[in-house]
Amino acid sequence: MRKILFGVIITLVVLFTFKYCGDKKNEQTIIKENSALIQEQLKNVSKLVVTEGHFSEVFTYENSKRVFGDLLEAEKKAIVVVNADVTVAYDLSKIEYNIDETTKALQILSIPEEEIKISPDFEYYDIQADYLNPFEAKDYNEIKKTVRKQLMKKIEASDLKSNAQNRLLSELSKFYILTNSLGWTLEYNQTPVESLEGLNTLKL
């Protein structure tokens, strides 16, 4: 009787062990499949997210200098019309992340800063220059430098950067939806993202 009871116990232990190992293997397989799916999603959104804008501006450039021992003042001036195409982009291929299969978490470690590209087109009107103070390369360089500063101020005052950030958050929301559907957690700067609304409040 003892031998039969002992045999039954051994059989149950063996069956339980096989079942436990099988369940564990299935769980590991699912986790591997999930992490592969997350990596594929990361690859799919690893692209350049671009927001475009257009700015127009009219500048008046003036320059004067004293000549002949301050006896004369030689002036030069021009009206400059600038039409500029501006793009604000996020290169999502530069996102740094970690997939933690133990805690089932997609950890976003860092997000690249936006890249601002200004492509201006210059048109010069009413150029007036004295023989003693002609237009030179340094004048055109100074105009371009000034224009860029003014355009950057206009970009900062516009909604172009906020629109670009909204597009970025839209791409990041795909990570939240995927991880949430798989029972995983999305983290940014070691802080779990618990909702899409919480994602919108992130300090990027």
C-alpha positions in Angstrom: 0.0 0.0 0.0 2.8 2.4 0.9 4.5 1.6 -2.4 1.3 2.4 -4.3 0.8 5.6 -2.4 4.5 6.6 -2.9 4.2 5.9 -6.6 1.1 8.1 -6.9 2.9 10.9 -5.1 5.9 10.6 -7.4 3.6 10.6 -10.4 1.8 13.7 -9.2 5.1 15.5 -8.5 6.4 14.6 -12.0 3.2 15.7 -13.7 3.2 19.0 -11.7 6.8 19.6 -12.6 6.1 19.0 -16.3 3.1 21.3 -16.2 5.0 24.0 -14.3 7.9 23.8 -16.8 5.5 23.8 -19.7 3.6 26.9 -18.4 6.9 28.7 -17.7 8.1 27.9 -21.2 4.8 29.2 -22.6 5.1 32.4 -20.6 8.7 32.9 -21.7 7.6 32.4 -25.3 4.8 34.9 -25.0 7.2 37.5 -23.4 9.7 36.9 -26.2 7.0 37.3 -28.8 5.7 40.5 -27.0 9.2 42.0 -26.8 9.7 41.2 -30.5 6.4 42.9 -31.3 7.4 46.0 -29.3 10.8 46.2 -31.1 9.0 46.0 -34.4 6.7 48.8 -33.4 9.8 50.9 -32.4 11.3 50.2 -35.8 8.2 51.3 -37.6 8.1 54.7 -35.9 11.8 55.3 -36.1 11.4 58.0 -38.7 11.6 61.7 -39.1 8.5 63.5 -37.8 8.4 66.8 -39.5 6.2 69.9 -39.1 6.5 72.6 -41.7 5.9 76.3 -41.7 6.5 79.4 -43.8 7.5 82.9 -42.7 7.8 86.2 -44.6 9.7 89.2 -43.4 10.9 92.6 -44.7 14.1 94.0 -43.3 15.8 97.3 -43.8 19.6 97.1 -43.7 21.6 100.2 -43.0 25.3 100.8 -42.5 27.4 103.9 -42.3 31.0 104.7 -41.6 33.1 107.8 -41.3 35.8 108.5 -43.9 38.6 111.0 -44.4 39.1 111.6 -40.7 35.3 111.8 -39.9 34.9 114.5 -42.5 32.4 112.5 -44.5 29.8 109.8 -43.7 29.5 107.1 -46.3 26.1 105.2 -46.1 24.7 102.1 -47.6 21.3 100.5 -47.2 19.0 98.0 -48.8 15.5 96.6 -48.3 15.5 92.8 -47.9 12.5 90.6 -48.4 12.8 87.1 -46.9 10.6 84.1 -47.6 11.6 81.2 -45.4 10.5 77.6 -45.3 11.0 76.2 -41.8 10.8 72.6 -40.6 10.8 71.4 -37.0 11.7 67.7 -36.9 12.2 64.8 -34.4 14.5 62.0 -35.5 12.8 59.1 -33.7 15.6 56.7 -34.8 17.6 58.4 -32.1 15.3 57.4 -29.2 17.1 55.5 -26.5 15.1 52.8 -24.9 15.3 49.5 -23.0 13.0 46.5 -23.1 12.8 44.9 -19.6 11.3 41.4 -20.1 11.5 40.8 -16.3 9.2 43.7 -15.3 7.4 43.7 -18.7 8.3 47.4 -19.3 9.3 49.5 -22.2 11.6 52.1 -20.8 12.1 55.2 -22.9 15.4 56.6 -21.7 15.8 59.7 -23.8 14.0 61.5 -26.7 16.1 63.6 -29.2 15.7 67.3 -29.2 13.9 68.9 -32.1 15.9 69.9 -35.1 15.0 73.3 -36.6 15.9 73.9 -40.2 15.5 77.3 -41.8 15.7 77.7 -45.6 15.5 81.4 -46.5 15.2 83.0 -49.9 16.5 86.6 -50.0 15.4 89.3 -52.4 17.2 92.6 -52.3 15.5 95.9 -53.3 16.5 99.5 -53.4 20.2 98.9 -52.8 22.0 102.1 -52.2 25.8 102.2 -51.6 28.4 104.9 -51.6 31.6 104.4 -53.6 33.5 104.7 -50.3 31.3 102.2 -48.5 30.2 99.5 -51.1 28.3 96.4 -50.3 30.6 93.5 -49.5 30.4 89.8 -48.6 30.4 90.7 -44.9 27.3 92.8 -45.3 25.4 89.9 -46.8 26.6 87.6 -44.1 25.5 90.1 -41.5 22.0 90.3 -43.1 21.7 86.5 -43.1 22.8 86.4 -39.4 20.3 89.0 -38.4 17.5 87.4 -40.5 18.1 84.0 -38.8 17.9 85.6 -35.3 14.6 87.3 -36.2 13.2 84.2 -37.7 14.1 82.2 -34.6 12.2 84.7 -32.5 9.1 84.3 -34.8 9.4 80.5 -34.6 9.5 80.6 -30.8 6.4 82.9 -30.8 4.5 80.7 -33.2 2.8 77.4 -32.6 5.2 75.5 -34.9 7.2 73.9 -32.1 4.1 73.0 -30.1 2.5 71.4 -33.2 5.7 69.4 -33.8 5.6 68.3 -30.1 2.0 67.2 -30.5 3.0 65.1 -33.5 5.8 63.6 -31.4 3.3 62.7 -28.6 1.0 61.2 -31.2 3.8 58.8 -32.3 4.7 58.0 -28.6 1.0 57.2 -27.9 1.4 54.2 -30.2 3.9 52.8 -27.7 1.5 53.2 -24.9 -1.4 51.6 -26.7 0.7 48.6 -27.7 2.3 48.0 -24.3 -1.0 48.5 -22.5 -2.7 46.0 -24.8 0.0 43.4 -24.0 -0.1 43.9 -20.3 3.2 45.8 -20.3 4.1 49.2 -18.9 5.5 52.2 -20.7 8.0 54.2 -18.7 9.7 57.6 -19.4 12.4 58.8 -17.1 11.7 55.9 -14.7 8.1 57.1 -14.4 5.3 54.8 -15.5 2.8 56.3 -18.0 -0.6 55.3 -16.8 -2.8 56.9 -19.4 -2.8 58.8 -22.7 -3.6 61.9 -20.8 -0.5 61.3 -18.6 1.5 61.0 -21.8 0.5 64.4 -22.9 1.8 65.9 -19.7 5.3 64.6 -20.0 8.2 67.1 -19.9 10.1 66.2 -23.1 
